[in-house]
């Protein structure tokens, strides 16, 4: 009796995952990386992210997760290469016009849909970037599928993260949550009334006792960062070399220096479009440290003593560049 699922070959091994927790700066960073030489425009993969999350909490097996991820990534890689499903809405940050001129676009759209094209994708040293939330949580599974893949992990200052989550109502899953069921990550229902984000399945009792909006956000961010950093610290030296850490502050204030490091990591180089997208994303720019300090003072006035301790811990680790903080 046939039982084992046949896993298709990877259409391309040159995969890049642009990772970071929600609101860390991926949407600024991914378009810039997409302008680098021999790099396709980045793609968002919400359906694949859900597979990663279901695997992470043990709802599906590694075999099933690997099969679905391979199928999805192969399809997205191929369709991106031949221009199928390009975003032609000029003002959106995933728009193909951000990365290619009209002549390049016309050339891509003429690529035939045939077996030869499949072989070209496999043979050509083209980098295919995918934007992913919390990718380090799934690093081992990804590496088991794409041995040659690379990660760029983006870190943002925790005070800015907390305020950004609050402004977008990320991390609040109670009755007063205005986003209702439109969050972009897996949630689990607890006693038919409270929704728990998938990374807090082991912290249900603690989380459900928190009622302050900002306390919930800090609790979420603290444990999400902790879980990712714990995974990172347990990796071998060779596996850590597959992850390039970028600090948001460093990148926006000195983008050329940071991009040089990234180009070395990815074995690529700048293009004419790189400067164009840097200007659009207001890079370089100054970080308003006074504004950040005011945010911190405000937070310390409205959060619990426990939240102050948690925020201080991740604040200090970020300032000292500890692991993935």
C-alpha positions in Angstrom: 0.0 0.0 0.0 1.3 3.4 -1.0 1.7 5.7 2.1 4.7 8.0 1.6 4.0 11.3 -0.2 6.3 12.0 -3.1 8.0 15.4 -2.6 8.5 17.3 -5.9 12.0 18.7 -6.6 12.5 22.3 -5.9 12.2 24.5 -9.0 14.9 26.8 -7.6 17.2 26.5 -4.6 18.1 30.2 -4.6 15.4 31.3 -2.2 15.6 34.3 0.2 13.2 34.8 3.1 12.9 38.4 4.3 11.8 37.9 7.9 10.9 39.8 11.1 8.0 40.1 13.5 5.0 42.2 12.4 5.7 45.9 12.0 9.5 45.4 12.0 10.1 47.1 8.7 9.8 44.3 6.1 7.6 46.3 3.9 10.3 49.0 3.7 13.1 46.6 3.3 11.7 44.0 0.8 11.2 46.4 -2.1 14.8 47.7 -1.7 16.2 44.1 -1.8 14.1 43.4 -4.9 16.1 46.0 -6.9 19.4 44.2 -6.4 21.1 42.6 -9.4 19.7 39.2 -10.6 16.9 39.4 -8.0 13.2 38.9 -8.8 10.6 41.2 -7.3 9.6 40.0 -3.8 6.4 38.1 -3.2 4.1 37.9 -0.1 3.1 34.4 0.8 0.2 34.4 3.4 -1.0 31.0 2.4 2.4 29.4 2.9 2.8 31.3 6.2 -0.3 29.6 7.5 1.2 26.2 6.7 4.3 27.1 8.7 2.1 28.1 11.6 -0.1 25.0 11.6 3.1 22.9 11.5 4.6 24.9 14.4 1.7 24.1 16.7 1.6 20.5 15.6 -1.7 20.6 13.6 -0.1 19.1 10.5 2.8 16.8 10.0 6.2 17.7 8.6 5.6 15.5 5.5 2.3 17.3 4.7 3.8 20.8 5.5 6.8 20.1 3.3 4.7 18.9 0.4 2.4 21.9 0.4 5.2 24.4 0.8 7.2 22.9 -2.1 4.1 23.0 -4.3 3.2 26.6 -3.5 6.8 27.9 -3.7 7.4 26.2 -7.1 4.2 27.7 -8.5 5.0 31.2 -7.2 8.6 31.0 -8.4 7.5 29.9 -11.9 4.7 32.4 -12.2 6.9 35.2 -11.1 9.6 34.3 -13.6 7.2 34.4 -16.6 5.3 37.4 -15.3 2.0 35.7 -14.5 0.1 37.5 -11.7 2.4 40.6 -11.8 1.0 43.5 -9.8 0.6 46.3 -12.3 -1.0 48.8 -9.8 1.7 51.5 -10.0 1.2 53.0 -6.5 1.5 49.8 -4.6 4.8 48.7 -3.1 4.6 45.2 -4.7 4.1 46.8 -8.2 6.3 45.4 -10.9 7.0 49.0 -12.0 9.1 49.5 -8.9 11.6 46.9 -10.1 11.5 46.7 -13.9 11.1 49.3 -16.7 8.5 48.8 -19.4 10.9 47.1 -21.8 12.0 44.5 -19.2 8.4 43.9 -18.4 7.5 43.3 -22.0 10.4 40.9 -22.4 9.4 38.9 -19.3 5.8 38.6 -20.5 7.1 37.0 -23.8 8.8 34.2 -21.9 7.1 31.0 -23.1 5.2 28.7 -20.9 7.1 25.4 -21.6 9.5 22.8 -20.2 12.6 24.8 -21.3 11.5 27.6 -19.1 11.4 25.2 -16.1 15.0 24.2 -16.8 16.1 27.8 -17.1 14.8 28.7 -13.7 16.6 25.8 -12.2 19.8 26.6 -14.0 19.9 30.4 -13.8 21.4 32.0 -10.6 18.4 34.2 -9.9 17.4 35.1 -6.4 13.7 34.7 -5.5 12.8 36.8 -2.4 9.7 36.0 -0.2 8.5 38.2 2.7 7.5 36.2 5.7 6.5 37.0 9.3 8.4 35.4 12.2 10.4 33.2 9.8 13.0 32.1 12.4 10.3 30.2 14.2 10.1 27.9 11.1 13.8 28.0 10.2 14.5 24.3 10.7 11.6 23.3 8.6 12.5 25.7 5.8 16.1 24.5 5.9 15.0 20.9 5.6 13.2 21.9 2.3 15.6 24.5 1.0 19.2 23.7 2.1 20.7 26.6 0.2 18.2 29.2 1.3 19.1 32.4 3.1 17.3 34.6 5.6 17.5 38.3 6.2 16.0 39.0 9.7 15.0 42.6 10.5 15.1 43.9 14.1 13.3 47.1 15.1 13.5 48.9 18.4 11.0 47.4 20.9 9.5 50.8 21.9 8.7 51.5 18.2 7.3 48.0 17.8 4.9 48.4 20.7 3.6 51.7 19.5 3.3 50.5 15.9 1.4 47.4 17.1 -0.9 49.6 19.1 -1.6 51.9 16.1 -2.5 49.0 13.9 -4.2 47.0 16.6 -1.8 44.1 16.2 -1.7 41.9 19.3 -5.2 42.6 20.7 -7.6 39.7 20.4 -10.4 40.6 22.8 -13.9 41.7 22.2 -12.9 45.4 21.7 -10.5 44.4 18.9 -11.6 46.5 15.8 -9.8 44.2 13.4 -12.0 41.3 14.4 -11.0 38.3 12.3 -8.7 40.2 9.9 -5.3 39.6 11.6 -2.6 38.2 9.4 -1.6 35.3 11.7 -3.1 32.1 13.1 -5.2 32.4 16.2 -6.7 29.7 18.5 -10.0 30.0 20.3 -10.0 29.7 24.1 -13.3 29.0 25.9 -15.3 30.3 23.0 -14.5 33.9 23.8 -10.7 34.8 23.7 -8.4 34.4 20.7 -4.8 33.4 21.4 -2.0 34.0 18.8 -0.3 30.7 17.9 3.0 31.6 19.6 1.3 31.9 23.0 -0.2 28.4 23.1 2.0 27.6 26.2 1.1 30.9 27.9 -2.7 30.8 27.7 -3.4 31.1 31.5 -1.1 34.1 31.8 -2.3 35.8 28.7 -6.0 35.5 29.5 -5.5 37.3 32.8 -4.1 40.4 31.0 -6.8 43.1 30.3 -4.8 46.2 29.5 -4.4 46.8 25.7 -0.7 47.8 25.9 0.1 45.0 28.4 -1.2 42.4 26.0 0.9 43.9 23.2 4.1 43.9 25.3 3.4 40.3 26.4 3.0 39.2 22.8 6.1 40.9 21.6 8.3 39.7 24.5 7.4 36.0 24.1 7.5 36.1 20.3 11.1 37.6 20.4 12.1 35.1 23.1 10.9 32.1 21.1 12.7 33.3 17.9 15.9 34.1 19.8 15.9 30.7 21.6 15.7 28.9 18.2 18.5 31.1 16.8 20.8 30.5 19.8 20.4 26.7 19.4 21.5 26.7 15.7 24.9 25.6 14.6 27.5 28.1 13.5 26.9 27.1 9.8 23.2 27.5 10.1 23.6 30.9 11.8 25.6 32.0 8.7 22.4 31.6 6.7 20.8 34.4 8.7 21.8 38.0 8.1 20.6 40.3 10.9 19.6 43.9 10.0 18.8 46.6 12.5 16.1 48.9 11.3 17.8 52.0 12.8 21.2 51.2 11.1 19.6 50.5 7.8 17.5 53.7 7.5 20.3 56.0 8.8 23.1 54.4 6.7 21.5 52.4 3.9 24.6 52.2 1.6 26.7 50.6 4.3 24.0 48.1 5.3 23.3 47.3 1.6 26.9 46.6 1.0 26.8 44.0 3.8 23.6 42.5 2.3 25.1 42.4 -1.2 28.1 40.5 0.2 25.7 38.1 2.0 23.7 37.5 -1.2 26.6 37.7 -3.7 24.9 40.5 -5.7 25.2 44.2 -6.3 23.2 47.5 -6.5 21.3 48.6 -9.6 19.9 51.9 -10.9 16.5 51.1 -9.3 18.1 50.6 -5.9 18.7 54.4 -5.4 15.2 55.2 -6.7 13.5 52.9 -4.2 15.8 54.1 -1.4 14.6 57.7 -2.0 11.0 56.5 -2.1 11.5 54.9 1.3 13.1 58.0 2.7 16.5 56.4 3.2 18.7 57.8 4.6 16.8 59.5 7.3 17.3 60.5 10.9 15.8 58.6 13.9 14.0 60.9 16.3 15.4 59.6 19.6 13.5 62.3 21.6 10.2 61.0 20.1 11.2 57.4 21.1 12.0 58.5 24.6 8.6 60.2 24.9 6.9 57.0 23.8 8.8 55.1 26.5 7.8 57.6 29.2 4.1 57.3 28.1 4.3 53.5 28.1 5.7 53.5 31.6 2.8 55.6 32.8 0.1 53.2 31.6 1.5 49.7 31.7 1.7 47.2 34.6 4.9 46.6 36.6 5.3 43.2 35.0 5.1 44.8 31.5 7.7 47.4 32.5 10.1 44.5 33.4 9.4 42.7 30.1 9.8 45.8 28.0 13.1 46.7 29.9 14.5 43.2 29.2 13.9 43.4 25.4 15.0 47.1 25.3 18.3 46.3 26.9 18.9 43.2 24.7 18.1 45.2 21.6 20.5 48.0 22.7 23.2 45.5 23.3 22.6 43.6 20.1 21.9 40.3 21.8 21.1 37.4 19.3 18.0 38.3 17.3 17.1 41.3 19.5 
